[in-house]
Structure formats: C-alpha cells, structure tokens
Amino acid sequence: MSDSGDSRLEEHRREIESLDAEILGLVRRRIAIVESIGRIKSRTGTPLRNFEVEEKVRARLRGLCHELGVEERLGDELAVFLIRKAVEVQSPIVDAVYGGDRLRVLVVGGLGGMGRWLSRFLNTQGHRVQVHDTASRESMFPRAATLEAGVEDADLVFVAVPMSACAGVLQRIADCRPKAILVEICSLKAHLRDSIRSLREAGSRVVSIHPMFGPEARLLTGKQIVICRDGHDDDEAIVRGLFEETSARLVDLAFDEHDRAMAAVLGMAHLVNLGFARALSHFGIEFPELLRVASVTFLKQIVTTREVVHENPSLYYEIQSMNPATPAVLDAIGKSFGELRDALDAGDFARFAELMETDRAWFDRGDAPGRTDLWEAVT
C-alpha cells in the first residue's frame, strides 16, 4: 500500500474513533433521560414497559434508515439494543417500588443463591432483612443469633433451603409458634403437601411461591413468579404485594397443578438438554471440532445445554427424582424420539412431515397476543 493509502487509512480510523466517542456520548445522554423516566414511572406507578411505545421506537428507527438509504434491519437492531438497555436501567428503579408497610424479614438459607437474591431484593424495597444460615461465610446482611430469635423478630420468614430439607425447616420454624408468615420457594411442591397442611392446621401461616428464575437474574422483566393459590387470601396478598409493582409477571397456579407444569418447564427442559449433552459425548467427535463447523441451530442449542450441564447436580437431581410426574416426562421423550426414528427407518417422509406439522401447530397456538415480553426473554 502506498504512503498516501496508509495516510488515508489512518485518517479514516481517527475519524471513526471520533464518531465512536460521539455515539457513546449520545448514548450516555439517552441513558440519563431513561433514568429520569424510570424515576417518574416509579413515582406514578407507571408500568416498566409500554410495548406500543417500543414498537413506535422500532418503526421510527426503521423509517430513519429508509430515509438515509441504510438497511432497515440496522435500525431495528439498534432499537432493540436501546430498548433493552432502557429496560435494564429502569428495572432496578421501578422494581424497588413497594407501596406497603416496611417489614421485618428473615431469610432462612440466606447465604445460598436464591437466599442472597431475596435478601438483596427485599433490602432494596426498604425492608429490614436478617439472614439465618448454617454456612459460616460472610453475609452482607445481619445474621440472626439463632433461628428462634430470628423467627421471633420477623413479620415474614422466607425459606430458601434445598427442597429435601424444606419440610424439616418449616416444622422447626412452626415449633417456634411464629406470628410471621412463612414463605417457601421450592421448585416442587408435592413433597410438602402433607407438611404444609399439618402446619396450617396447627395455626401456622404458610404461603407457597416459585420464582421461575435463578439467583443470577439481574432484571425481573420477562420473569414469572408462580403463586400457589391454596393459602389464606390475606397472607397471599401480603406476599403478592412484594412483587406486584415490579416488572415480574405474577402467575396463579393451584398447588396440586404446580408439579405437573414444572415437569415440563423444568424437568423436561433439563432432561432434553442433559440428553443432548450425553448424546454428543457418545457420538465420538470432540467439541472443538464440532464448533469449527457449527450451524446457527447447533450454536443456539449448545448455549443452553452448556448452561444446564454446569448447573448444580443436587438441585437438578431433586427436580427429577422428587417430581411424581417425571416418569410421564420420560415416557413422552421416549415416545417422541421413537416416532421420529420409526419414520426415518421406514423412509416415510409423509409421516416425518406430519410430525413436524403437528409440533408446529402446537407452538403456533402459543403465539397469543400480549406475550411479546415472554418471547423477548428468550430471543
């Protein structure tokens, strides 16, 4: 390349650097305005997201691209980035809103993953949080001297312990004759049915909820919190109020229906990904070699599968072994792969296409209006 070519290249690079700085400055100004809007939403009780407004932003940026002779997809992708950044900035502001009385909260298992998440969330809302945990590591919140002392001082007791230990912990708390509402957050409920019934008959106030996300969640937008409707309405209303003004979606579900639904959205999802990982390890081609020729579909699948195989084996085993609906899940998986294999072994394209069409129709029934936020959480 000639000296003049080198000079022009460096000149263009410096110009790009200047433009990058200008773009970032404008983004910073936009974020400052977004924060101000978030505070207004917080004061006025305005929902975090307005999908009509978001679509107008996307349409406006697509239109600007058209006017400038730039591919409209660039405007749409920029709009999605800016909208997600706005949600990320505003979510902690809006989710900290709480219109009720400040409560004294004890989080049992407060040094575990979900225990830490609950403690931070409730503290942000202005509640006074204590934790109790058998672990000896440091806590950012005060530790109750004993479980009994913590329960005595609490209005709410969240129980965030392993599922296999939850019934025993609930009973130990109930033995303290607490005035507090006990809130268990187990991923499964059937194994607690008899214990919770006995505790209520003895006068304990128990509410069952299930946050449908893990402790790594930074935002509540696009997240669900299941509330099992089998407790006392007044107690459930207090627990519901903790999340009602956040961006989370609250979903009511009968206690006895919970575990069958979880068999699909947790158990089946885990098993399919664990099975995919096992099949890859048996197939005989090393992972780096597959990555060299990976398709878009493979990369999308492998992202989820890698997350699953790095999760806590104890929790994942409990989710499978403690759910009475797991055998039905295994039967459904086996039947599905059997149907596909039969069609392929028989060279029956019509049957293969029929299976795909049936599955496509099942998914299409889920594309109901008002589900945009749920789809955006996974796309």
Number of C-alpha atoms within 10 A of each C-alpha: 5 7 8 9 10 11 11 12 12 12 12 12 12 12 12 12 12 11 12 12 12 12 12 11 12 12 14 12 11 14 17 14 12 18 17 14 17 23 15 14 18 23 12 9 15 15 14 22 17 9 12 8 10 15 15 12 19 21 16 15 20 22 16 15 17 14 11 10 9 13 13 18 14 13 21 20 14 15 21 17 12 18 18 13 15 21 21 15 17 23 23 19 22 23 24 20 20 21 12 10 9 14 16 19 24 30 30 28 21 28 25 17 14 22 23 19 18 18 24 16 18 21 18 17 19 15 17 18 25 25 26 25 20 10 11 7 7 9 15 11 17 13 20 19 11 12 19 17 13 21 28 17 17 21 17 23 28 24 26 25 23 17 22 14 10 19 20 13 18 23 15 13 23 22 13 13 14 20 17 23 21 24 22 24 24 21 19 24 23 17 17 19 12 10 16 22 14 13 17 14 10 12 12 22 22 22 25 23 25 19 17 14 12 10 13 9 11 11 17 19 21 16 17 17 19 19 23 20 17 15 17 12 10 10 17 21 12 16 18 17 13 18 21 17 20 24 22 19 18 17 13 13 15 12 18 14 12 19 24 19 14 21 23 16 12 18 24 19 17 20 19 14 19 16 13 15 17 12 11 14 12 10 9 8 10 11 11 9 9 13 12 8 9 14 11 9 8 12 13 11 13 17 10 13 19 13 10 18 15 8 10 9 11 10 14 16 11 16 22 21 13 16 19 16 17 21 13 14 19 16 10 13 14 11 12 12 11 12 14 16 13 13 18 13 9 10 11 12 11 10 16 17 13 12 15 13 12 11 11 11 10 11 10 10 8 9 11 8 6 9 11 12 14 14 11 12 10 7 5
